[in-house]
Amino acid sequence: MRKYFAIIGILLFPFISHAQVIKYKAVFTMNFIRYIGWPEETKQGDFVIGIIRDSKMADQMRKHSEGKKFGFQDVKIVEFNSPGEVSDCQVIYVSSTVDMAKHAEMIKKKVNGKNTLIITESEGATKYGAMINFVIRDDKLKFEIHKANAANFGVPISSKLENMAAAISL
């Protein structure tokens, strides 16, 4: 009987995994913010996480942030349909549906000097300004960090978070 459940589980894994991956990315993202050296100017008003072109991720983020605070700030999730709509956020989450190579300059220009953490989910996105990038390696969800990108935008990353990363670029 256990063999049948195992076989069913293996067959269903691809259908479950995408939803699970989104859930894990949302949980990780909510936890990342604890490991950033946020400057004082970012600690005013709501703590805003902007998500570009990914309503499923936005829904998961709302689910995981509902009623939660970051310090004294309420966590607010804002969806953007395009990189051109991005406005003031402490975190910008760029989905894989956005071509980071093509839109990186616009995104960076929108957040320039605003101490914003850019999180992506596209292979090679750290080359274009992402500070944290989700990747799939050996069928496992991992993330890579680009310390210089984070430092350039005034959001230093804790060594504790670095220790959990799959790859770190200096």
Phi, psi and omega per residue, in radians:
M1 nan -0.691 3.130
R2 -1.098 -0.614 3.139
K3 -1.063 -0.698 3.139
Y4 -1.121 -0.751 3.100
F5 -1.120 -0.677 3.114
A6 -1.118 -0.761 3.133
I7 -1.130 -0.776 3.099
I8 -1.066 -0.747 3.114
G9 -1.061 -0.722 3.121
I10 -1.156 -0.718 3.132
L11 -1.172 -0.622 -3.129
L12 -1.439 -0.282 -3.057
F13 -0.905 -0.815 -3.138
P14 -1.064 -0.557 -3.130
F15 -1.325 -0.578 -3.125
I16 -1.423 -0.607 -2.968
S17 -1.054 -0.693 -3.119
H18 -1.086 -0.791 3.107
A19 -1.124 -0.694 3.115
Q20 -1.135 -0.708 3.136
V21 -1.059 -0.773 3.113
I22 -1.067 -0.762 3.122
K23 -1.053 -0.814 -3.139
Y24 -1.117 -0.701 3.105
K25 -1.072 -0.698 3.114
A26 -1.133 -0.776 3.135
V27 -1.120 -0.811 3.108
F28 -1.018 -0.825 -3.114
T29 -1.023 -0.767 3.105
M30 -1.087 -0.585 3.127
N31 -1.399 -0.538 3.120
F32 -0.966 -0.690 -3.025
I33 -1.082 -0.356 3.110
R34 -1.328 -0.306 -3.054
Y35 -1.889 0.400 3.133
I36 -1.987 2.442 3.083
G37 -1.471 1.395 -3.061
W38 -1.229 2.249 3.065
P39 -1.213 2.781 -3.086
E40 -0.980 -0.670 -3.091
E41 -1.123 -0.327 3.107
T42 -1.520 -0.071 -3.072
K43 -1.709 0.358 3.117
Q44 -1.924 2.511 3.121
G45 1.233 -2.723 3.126
D46 -1.332 2.693 2.993
F47 -1.616 1.916 -2.974
V48 -1.809 2.217 3.035
I49 -1.952 1.980 3.128
G50 -1.675 2.374 -3.125
I51 -2.124 2.158 -3.116
I52 -1.681 2.078 2.990
R53 0.968 0.884 3.072
D54 -2.746 1.492 -3.082
S55 -1.171 -0.544 3.111
K56 -1.165 -0.706 3.090
M57 -1.166 -0.721 3.114
A58 -1.059 -0.735 3.101
D59 -1.085 -0.761 3.109
Q60 -1.119 -0.726 3.132
M61 -1.105 -0.710 3.090
R62 -1.083 -0.743 3.138
K63 -1.052 -0.751 -3.082
H64 -1.445 -0.271 -3.120
S65 -1.867 -0.123 -3.071
E66 -0.949 2.135 3.101
G67 1.294 0.099 -3.108
K68 -1.693 2.717 3.092
K69 -2.151 2.656 2.963
F70 -1.957 1.820 -2.969
G71 1.164 -2.113 3.106
F72 -1.765 0.071 -3.065
Q73 -1.680 2.436 2.992
D74 -1.306 2.441 3.089
V75 -1.512 2.233 -3.105
K76 -2.189 2.305 3.117
I77 -1.819 2.229 -3.131
V78 -2.154 2.311 3.101
E79 -1.723 2.421 3.043
F80 -2.113 2.378 3.132
N81 -1.412 -0.353 -3.136
S82 -2.644 2.792 3.102
P83 -1.051 -0.502 3.140
G84 -1.170 -0.322 -3.137
E85 -1.512 -0.184 -3.045
V86 -0.975 2.353 3.061
S87 -2.297 -2.902 -3.040
D88 -0.944 2.089 3.103
C89 -2.577 2.629 2.988
Q90 -1.431 -0.528 3.117
V91 -2.285 2.354 2.990
I92 -2.028 2.139 3.087
Y93 -1.826 2.034 -3.096
V94 -1.823 1.987 -3.096
S95 -1.260 2.908 -3.141
S96 -1.208 -0.201 3.100
T97 -1.350 -0.162 3.102
V98 -1.755 2.238 3.096
D99 -1.329 1.735 -3.067
M100 -1.081 -0.655 3.123
A101 -1.043 -0.689 -3.095
K102 -1.370 -0.638 -3.009
H103 -1.848 0.034 -3.065
A104 -1.008 -0.805 -3.095
E105 -1.094 -0.719 3.121
M106 -1.118 -0.777 -3.131
I107 -1.098 -0.811 -3.138
K108 -1.110 -0.639 3.114
K109 -1.146 -0.691 3.138
K110 -1.117 -0.563 -3.081
V111 -1.856 0.073 -3.055
N112 -0.874 2.151 3.071
G113 1.272 0.217 -3.067
K114 -1.894 0.276 3.098
N115 0.901 1.013 -3.077
T116 -1.969 2.331 3.075
L117 -1.539 2.198 3.111
I118 -1.837 2.072 3.123
I119 -1.984 2.326 -3.105
T120 -2.263 3.087 3.099
E121 -2.507 0.773 -3.128
S122 -2.274 2.357 3.128
E123 -0.957 2.276 3.094
G124 1.416 0.098 -3.052
A125 -1.144 -0.412 3.119
T126 -1.155 -0.384 3.077
K127 -1.160 -0.366 -3.053
Y128 -1.913 0.193 3.045
G129 2.064 -0.133 3.104
A130 -1.130 2.505 3.103
M131 -1.676 -0.645 3.058
I132 -2.261 2.339 -3.095
N133 -2.342 2.163 3.062
F134 -1.347 2.384 3.100
V135 -2.424 2.751 3.032
I136 -1.863 2.083 3.109
R137 -2.261 2.260 -3.127
D138 0.915 0.745 -3.140
D139 1.048 0.446 3.115
K140 -2.223 2.482 3.075
L141 -1.330 2.191 3.116
K142 -2.382 3.054 3.064
F143 -2.442 2.648 3.087
E144 -2.070 2.678 -3.071
I145 -2.137 2.479 3.009
H146 -2.095 1.732 -3.053
K147 -1.084 -0.703 -3.112
A148 -1.130 -0.729 3.094
N149 -1.047 -0.770 3.138
A150 -1.112 -0.785 3.141
A151 -1.098 -0.681 3.124
N152 -1.071 -0.481 -3.139
F153 -1.799 0.217 3.031
G154 1.248 0.494 3.109
V155 -2.246 1.309 -3.118
P156 -1.088 2.485 -3.086
I157 -1.731 2.330 -3.137
S158 -1.121 2.557 3.082
S159 -1.104 -0.451 3.090
K160 -1.109 -0.719 3.105
L161 -1.222 -0.675 3.098
E162 -1.002 -0.684 -3.118
N163 -1.139 -0.366 3.136
M164 -1.610 -0.214 -3.047
A165 -1.290 2.667 3.083
A166 -1.370 -0.553 -3.139
A167 -2.628 2.525 3.116
I168 -2.259 2.202 3.042
S169 -1.824 2.440 -3.138
L170 -1.713 nan nan
